[in-house]
Amino acid sequence: MGCCSARRVFILLCCLQLLAALERQVFDFLGYQWAPIMINFFHIIVVILGLFGAIQYRSRYVAMYLLWTLLWVGWNVFVCCLYLDLGGLSKDSDTLSLGVSSHRSWWRDNGPGCAAEHLPSAGWENQQNPELTTVLSCWLEYQYIEILHCIIQLFISLLGFVYACYFISTFSDEEDSFNFTGELHYPIKPSQLLF
């Protein structure tokens, strides 16, 4: 067993996924985006179970992680398509907030380098919607920040998927107390051999 075994790399990737998912969860909470909040919550739980499976040599937990990773990759591709307005999707829809609130991405108003500039027309100031009175100029538009989050998640997830597949394929019978048929193997005690 080397210093960079598949198990250790998989554990490291799970820890990176947890950090990235927690960071994403915070910004989704700030933007009241309820669909990503729920899916991030499930992702955090499954990554913790995958991490537990890698530490305890439980192949079922790692297999569950593998199945979830496929769904997680699909979700991140969907979010990328949504923010790029591909396939009939629109970043201005209420899809991510589940129609519960009119909030959008937190990065829309608080992106890096965003500065509010008031519109020159005084007629806009009498509007009910205060969003119409200011224009934001940002270094990087909010949809590209969200896409960057998805790309980071995709990269870590795909690496985690590869290492989890390799880790499961290298399991030996002694390391895994459960086989894939679900039978529990107990060691035979010497006192049982006498009878």
VENZIWO-V989445 format. One record per residue. N is the residue number from 1. PSI is psi in degrees with one decimal (NA if undefined). Layout:
n:N psi:PSI
n:N psi:PSI
//
This chain:
n:1 psi:119.5
n:2 psi:179.1
n:3 psi:-21.9
n:4 psi:55.5
n:5 psi:164.0
n:6 psi:-35.7
n:7 psi:-46.1
n:8 psi:-40.0
n:9 psi:-39.5
n:10 psi:-41.0
n:11 psi:-42.8
n:12 psi:-43.1
n:13 psi:-36.6
n:14 psi:-40.7
n:15 psi:-41.3
n:16 psi:-39.8
n:17 psi:-39.6
n:18 psi:-44.2
n:19 psi:-44.3
n:20 psi:-38.4
n:21 psi:-38.0
n:22 psi:-39.8
n:23 psi:-43.5
n:24 psi:-36.9
n:25 psi:-40.6
n:26 psi:-47.3
n:27 psi:-28.1
n:28 psi:-35.3
n:29 psi:-40.7
n:30 psi:-29.2
n:31 psi:1.9
n:32 psi:44.0
n:33 psi:98.2
n:34 psi:-36.1
n:35 psi:-48.4
n:36 psi:-31.5
n:37 psi:-46.9
n:38 psi:-42.9
n:39 psi:-37.9
n:40 psi:-38.1
n:41 psi:-47.1
n:42 psi:-37.7
n:43 psi:-43.3
n:44 psi:-42.5
n:45 psi:-46.0
n:46 psi:-36.7
n:47 psi:-39.1
n:48 psi:-41.7
n:49 psi:-39.2
n:50 psi:-39.0
n:51 psi:-43.6
n:52 psi:-41.9
n:53 psi:-37.0
n:54 psi:-40.0
n:55 psi:-41.0
n:56 psi:5.5
n:57 psi:49.4
n:58 psi:104.6
n:59 psi:-27.6
n:60 psi:-39.3
n:61 psi:-38.3
n:62 psi:-36.5
n:63 psi:-38.2
n:64 psi:-38.8
n:65 psi:-42.1
n:66 psi:-44.3
n:67 psi:-42.6
n:68 psi:-35.8
n:69 psi:-36.3
n:70 psi:-43.0
n:71 psi:-38.7
n:72 psi:-39.8
n:73 psi:-43.0
n:74 psi:-40.8
n:75 psi:-44.9
n:76 psi:-35.3
n:77 psi:-41.2
n:78 psi:-44.9
n:79 psi:-38.7
n:80 psi:-45.4
n:81 psi:-35.8
n:82 psi:-47.3
n:83 psi:-20.1
n:84 psi:0.5
n:85 psi:42.3
n:86 psi:150.0
n:87 psi:33.0
n:88 psi:4.1
n:89 psi:155.1
n:90 psi:133.4
n:91 psi:-16.4
n:92 psi:1.6
n:93 psi:168.6
n:94 psi:26.7
n:95 psi:-46.7
n:96 psi:-24.5
n:97 psi:4.4
n:98 psi:22.6
n:99 psi:4.9
n:100 psi:-38.0
n:101 psi:165.9
n:102 psi:15.2
n:103 psi:152.8
n:104 psi:-165.2
n:105 psi:139.3
n:106 psi:-31.0
n:107 psi:-15.7
n:108 psi:-40.9
n:109 psi:-16.7
n:110 psi:28.8
n:111 psi:170.3
n:112 psi:125.9
n:113 psi:12.7
n:114 psi:128.8
n:115 psi:130.4
n:116 psi:132.9
n:117 psi:127.4
n:118 psi:142.3
n:119 psi:145.0
n:120 psi:-23.8
n:121 psi:131.1
n:122 psi:-16.2
n:123 psi:-28.1
n:124 psi:-24.4
n:125 psi:-20.5
n:126 psi:0.7
n:127 psi:153.2
n:128 psi:-31.7
n:129 psi:109.1
n:130 psi:-14.9
n:131 psi:-25.3
n:132 psi:-9.6
n:133 psi:-10.9
n:134 psi:151.2
n:135 psi:133.8
n:136 psi:134.4
n:137 psi:120.0
n:138 psi:156.9
n:139 psi:-43.5
n:140 psi:126.4
n:141 psi:151.8
n:142 psi:-35.9
n:143 psi:-30.6
n:144 psi:-31.1
n:145 psi:-43.2
n:146 psi:-39.4
n:147 psi:-37.6
n:148 psi:-40.4
n:149 psi:-44.9
n:150 psi:-39.6
n:151 psi:-40.7
n:152 psi:-45.1
n:153 psi:-42.3
n:154 psi:-44.1
n:155 psi:-48.7
n:156 psi:-40.0
n:157 psi:-41.8
n:158 psi:-38.7
n:159 psi:-42.3
n:160 psi:-39.0
n:161 psi:-45.5
n:162 psi:-47.2
n:163 psi:-31.7
n:164 psi:-39.9
n:165 psi:-45.4
n:166 psi:-39.5
n:167 psi:-43.8
n:168 psi:-38.1
n:169 psi:-20.2
n:170 psi:5.9
n:171 psi:139.7
n:172 psi:164.9
n:173 psi:-30.9
n:174 psi:-30.2
n:175 psi:-32.2
n:176 psi:116.4
n:177 psi:-16.2
n:178 psi:132.4
n:179 psi:176.4
n:180 psi:-7.9
n:181 psi:-7.0
n:182 psi:6.2
n:183 psi:140.7
n:184 psi:128.7
n:185 psi:120.9
n:186 psi:140.7
n:187 psi:144.9
n:188 psi:128.4
n:189 psi:149.1
n:190 psi:-29.2
n:191 psi:-27.6
n:192 psi:-24.3
n:193 psi:-24.6
n:194 psi:-28.2
n:195 psi:NA
//
